[in-house]
Amino acid sequence: MSRTEATQTLRTRLDIPRWSWGVVVAVLVVVWRWAEVSELAASGPGRTIALQALLTGLLIGGVYGLVAMGLSLIFGVLEIINFAHGAFLTLAMYVTWLIATTTGIDPYLTLLITPVIMFVVGAAVQRVVISPAMGQPLENQLLLTFALAILIENALLLVFAANPRSVRIPWASAAIGPLDFPLRLGGAIIELPRILAFLGGLVIAGGLFAFLNRTRTGTAIRAVGLNPTGAALVGVPVGRIQVMTFGIGTAVAAAAGVLVLPFLTLEPTTGAQFNILSFVIVVLGGLGNVGGALVGGLLIGLTQELGGLLFPGQSKLLPVFIIFIATLFLKPEGLFGGGAE
């Protein structure tokens, strides 16, 4: 395979297929049409509930996509199924909470600190714990990362106990220019922290794509993900790139943790749900497909929130797992598996 062909193949694993955005738009159109004609939307309050679920699902979906991108990147390059991904996200949230409460700085400013700390933590874990297990049977790797997740969660429980914690953003409920937060749109309420989490997730996702596609290090990461033996033959330090990739994936999850902390309650097991959803999103988007993870996150966010309307009284995860099982049966390589030809 020539260098040009290899580069093109690598891009298909990382780029978001253009038609995939049509899937998101189609889902939004169908849902909105359903909201207009259903009995639920027959009254003003019912339509407000549907609109609220639609907006909330879209906003949280961007964060889900960001978390899943880190998990998908790690799998695509290291072929490691990292069950500790959600635990790392929780750890990052506690780091942010500690920094914000002890120094008094705005939690969002820790986006410059927490991901860096978690990059170092992730790189160290990969070098010391994960690397020796690479090449071993899959069940060994699964048990290792699962044990790592339990270790992190119980360490947090030991240090911080099970007391719920949170951070306050005083300016989140104030007028910013012509906008008065929380915003009210058609009766639905949109909180500023959720908007910032969505926008921040898109910006970080865009930065990750630019890094992977436009830098020498990003090219090396993609090369190792495609063919580690071939990459080593042309001088790429495979071991160092693998350590860096695990650190980057962990840092991406940490950034997502910082973004969601202002509107979530922090407990040692907070990351467990993100972990579950991330695996569903990675399967939906295609294993190792970073671009598919972002789109899959948006779809799962919408599914989770709107599922609460379609299945009242049931867990919001019910429709998510229905889609997960259907994907495994009908298209096990994921909606965007294989990329573009």
C-alpha positions in Angstrom: 0.0 0.0 0.0 1.4 3.4 -1.0 1.7 6.3 1.5 -1.1 8.1 -0.3 -3.4 5.1 -0.1 -2.6 4.5 3.5 -3.4 8.1 4.4 -6.7 7.9 2.6 -7.6 4.7 4.4 -6.8 6.3 7.7 -8.9 9.3 7.0 -11.9 7.1 6.3 -11.7 5.7 9.8 -11.6 9.1 11.4 -13.7 11.4 9.2 -17.5 11.7 9.7 -19.3 10.5 6.6 -21.2 13.5 5.2 -24.4 11.5 4.9 -24.3 10.8 8.6 -25.4 14.4 9.4 -28.4 13.7 7.3 -29.3 10.9 9.7 -29.3 13.3 12.6 -31.4 15.9 10.7 -33.8 13.2 9.6 -34.2 12.0 13.2 -34.9 15.6 14.3 -37.5 16.1 11.5 -39.3 12.9 12.3 -39.3 13.6 16.0 -40.6 17.1 15.5 -43.3 15.9 13.2 -44.3 13.3 15.8 -44.4 16.0 18.4 -46.8 18.0 16.2 -49.3 15.2 15.4 -49.2 13.0 18.6 -51.7 13.2 21.3 -48.9 14.3 23.6 -48.5 17.5 21.6 -52.2 18.1 21.4 -52.0 20.5 24.3 -49.5 23.3 25.0 -47.9 21.6 28.0 -47.5 18.4 26.0 -45.7 20.1 23.2 -43.4 21.9 25.6 -42.4 18.5 27.2 -41.6 17.1 23.7 -39.6 20.2 22.8 -37.8 20.1 26.2 -36.8 16.5 25.6 -35.6 17.2 22.1 -33.4 20.1 23.1 -32.0 18.3 26.2 -31.2 15.2 24.2 -29.4 17.1 21.5 -27.4 19.1 24.0 -26.3 16.1 26.2 -25.7 14.1 23.0 -22.8 16.3 22.1 -21.2 15.5 25.5 -21.9 11.8 25.0 -20.2 11.9 21.6 -17.1 13.6 23.1 -16.8 10.9 25.8 -17.2 8.1 23.2 -14.7 9.7 20.9 -12.0 9.2 23.5 -13.0 5.6 24.0 -13.2 5.0 20.3 -9.7 6.5 19.8 -8.2 4.2 22.4 -9.8 1.1 20.9 -9.0 2.1 17.3 -5.3 2.5 18.1 -4.6 0.1 21.0 -7.4 -2.3 20.4 -8.1 -2.2 24.2 -11.7 -2.2 25.5 -11.3 0.3 28.3 -13.9 -0.4 31.0 -12.2 2.2 33.2 -13.1 5.1 30.8 -16.1 6.2 32.9 -14.0 5.9 36.1 -11.4 8.3 34.6 -14.2 10.7 33.8 -15.4 10.6 37.4 -11.8 11.1 38.7 -11.5 14.2 36.4 -14.7 15.6 37.9 -13.3 15.2 41.4 -10.1 16.9 40.3 -12.1 19.8 38.9 -14.3 20.0 42.1 -11.2 20.0 44.3 -9.5 22.8 42.3 -12.7 24.9 42.1 -13.5 24.6 45.8 -10.0 25.1 47.1 -8.9 27.9 44.9 -12.3 29.5 44.1 -11.6 29.7 40.4 -14.4 29.2 37.9 -14.8 25.4 37.2 -14.7 26.1 33.4 -11.1 27.4 33.8 -10.0 24.0 34.9 -10.4 22.9 31.2 -6.8 24.2 31.1 -5.7 22.1 34.0 -7.8 18.9 34.5 -7.3 17.4 31.0 -3.6 17.9 31.4 -3.5 16.1 34.7 -5.6 13.3 33.4 -3.4 13.0 30.3 -0.5 12.3 32.6 -2.6 9.9 34.6 -3.8 8.1 31.5 -0.4 7.9 30.0 1.1 6.5 33.2 -1.7 3.9 33.5 -1.1 2.8 30.0 2.6 2.5 30.4 2.5 0.7 33.8 -0.7 -1.3 33.7 -2.1 -1.6 30.2 1.0 -2.1 28.2 2.0 -5.4 29.8 -1.4 -6.8 29.0 -1.4 -5.9 25.3 -1.2 -9.0 23.2 -2.7 -11.2 25.9 -6.1 -12.8 25.5 -9.0 -10.4 25.3 -10.6 -11.6 28.6 -7.4 -10.6 30.4 -7.6 -7.1 29.1 -11.3 -6.8 29.9 -10.8 -8.0 33.5 -7.8 -5.7 33.9 -9.6 -2.5 32.9 -12.7 -3.6 34.8 -10.6 -4.1 37.9 -9.0 -0.7 37.3 -12.5 0.9 37.2 -13.5 -0.7 40.5 -10.2 0.4 42.1 -10.7 4.0 41.0 -14.4 4.1 42.2 -13.6 2.6 45.6 -10.6 4.8 46.1 -12.9 7.8 45.4 -15.4 6.4 47.8 -12.8 5.9 50.5 -11.4 9.5 50.1 -14.6 11.5 49.4 -17.3 9.1 50.9 -20.6 8.8 49.1 -21.8 12.3 49.8 -23.2 14.0 46.7 -21.2 17.1 45.7 -21.7 19.9 43.1 -20.2 23.2 41.9 -22.0 26.4 41.6 -21.8 28.8 38.6 -23.2 32.1 39.9 -23.3 33.7 36.4 -25.2 30.8 34.9 -28.5 32.4 35.8 -28.0 35.9 34.7 -28.3 38.1 31.7 -25.4 37.9 29.3 -25.7 40.6 26.7 -29.2 40.4 25.1 -29.8 36.9 26.4 -31.3 36.1 29.8 -30.4 32.7 31.2 -31.9 30.2 31.5 -33.3 30.6 28.0 -36.9 30.0 27.3 -37.7 28.7 23.8 -41.3 27.7 23.1 -41.9 27.0 26.7 -38.8 24.8 27.0 -36.0 25.9 29.3 -32.3 25.7 28.2 -29.7 26.2 31.0 -26.5 27.9 30.1 -24.2 25.1 31.5 -25.8 22.6 29.1 -25.3 25.0 26.1 -21.7 25.5 27.1 -21.2 21.7 27.5 -22.6 21.1 24.0 -20.6 23.9 22.3 -17.5 23.0 24.3 -17.9 19.3 23.2 -18.1 20.3 19.5 -15.1 22.6 19.8 -12.9 19.9 21.5 -14.1 17.3 19.0 -13.1 19.7 16.2 -9.7 20.2 17.8 -9.2 16.5 18.1 -10.0 16.0 14.4 -7.6 18.8 13.4 -4.9 17.2 15.6 -5.4 13.8 14.1 -5.5 14.9 10.5 -3.2 17.9 10.3 -0.2 17.2 12.6 2.7 14.8 12.4 1.8 13.3 15.7 -1.8 12.8 14.6 -0.5 11.1 11.4 1.6 8.8 13.5 -1.4 7.9 15.7 -3.4 7.1 12.7 -0.6 5.0 11.2 -0.3 3.0 14.4 -4.0 2.4 14.4 -4.0 1.2 10.9 -0.8 -1.0 10.9 1.5 -0.9 14.0 4.0 -3.2 12.4 4.3 -1.1 9.3 4.4 2.1 11.3 7.3 0.7 13.3 9.2 -0.2 10.1 9.1 3.4 8.9 10.4 4.7 12.3 7.2 5.5 14.2 7.8 4.9 18.0 4.8 2.7 18.4 5.1 2.2 22.2 5.3 6.0 22.8 2.4 6.7 20.4 0.3 4.1 22.3 1.0 5.7 25.6 0.2 9.1 24.1 -3.0 7.9 22.6 -4.3 6.4 25.8 -3.4 9.7 27.5 -5.3 11.7 24.9 -8.4 9.5 25.1 -8.4 10.0 28.9 -7.9 13.7 28.5 -10.9 13.9 26.2 -13.0 12.1 28.8 -11.7 14.5 31.4 -12.7 17.5 29.3 -16.2 16.1 29.0 -16.3 15.6 32.8 -15.4 19.3 33.4 -18.2 20.4 31.0 -20.9 18.3 32.7 -19.9 18.9 36.3 -21.9 22.2 36.6 -25.2 20.5 36.0 -24.6 17.0 37.4 -24.4 15.7 41.0 -20.9 14.3 41.6 -20.6 10.8 43.3 -17.9 8.1 43.0 -20.1 6.2 40.5 -21.2 9.2 38.4 -19.2 8.0 35.4 -20.8 4.6 35.3 -23.7 5.7 33.1 -21.3 7.6 30.8 -19.3 4.4 30.5 -22.3 2.3 29.5 -23.5 4.8 27.0 -20.1 5.3 25.6 -19.8 1.6 24.7 -23.3 1.7 23.1 -22.2 4.8 21.1 -19.0 3.2 20.0 -20.8 0.1 18.7 -23.4 2.3 17.0 -20.8 4.5 15.3 -18.5 1.6 14.4 -15.6 0.3 16.6 -12.6 2.6 16.2 -14.5 5.1 14.1 -13.9 8.4 16.0 -16.2 10.4 13.7 -19.0 7.9 14.0 -18.8 8.2 17.8 -19.6 11.9 17.7 -22.7 11.3 15.5 -23.7 8.3 17.5 -23.5 10.4 20.7 -26.0 12.9 19.2 -28.4 10.0 18.2 -28.1 8.3 21.6 -28.7 11.6 23.5 -31.9 12.1 21.5 -33.0 8.5 21.9 -32.5 8.6 25.7 -34.5 11.8 26.3 -37.3 11.1 23.8 -37.5 7.5 25.0 -38.7 8.8 28.3 -41.8 10.2 26.5 -42.4 7.1 24.4 -42.0 4.7 27.3 -43.3 6.6 30.4 -42.5 5.0 33.7 -39.5 3.1 32.2 -35.8 3.8 32.4 -34.5 6.2 29.8 -31.9 3.6 28.9 -34.6 1.2 27.6 -34.8 2.6 24.1 -31.0 3.0 24.1 -30.5 -0.7 24.6 -33.2 -1.5 22.1 -31.2 0.4 19.5 -28.0 -1.2 20.8 -29.3 -4.8 20.4 -30.9 -4.0 17.0 -27.5 -2.6 15.8 -25.7 -5.8 16.9 -28.2 -7.9 15.0 -28.7 -5.9 11.9 -25.4 -4.0 11.4 -22.8 -5.3 13.9 -20.0 -3.2 12.3 -21.9 -0.1 13.3 -23.8 2.5 11.3 -20.5 4.1 10.1 -18.3 1.0 10.3 -15.8 0.8 7.5 -16.0 4.5 6.6 -16.3 5.6 3.0 -14.8 3.6 0.2 
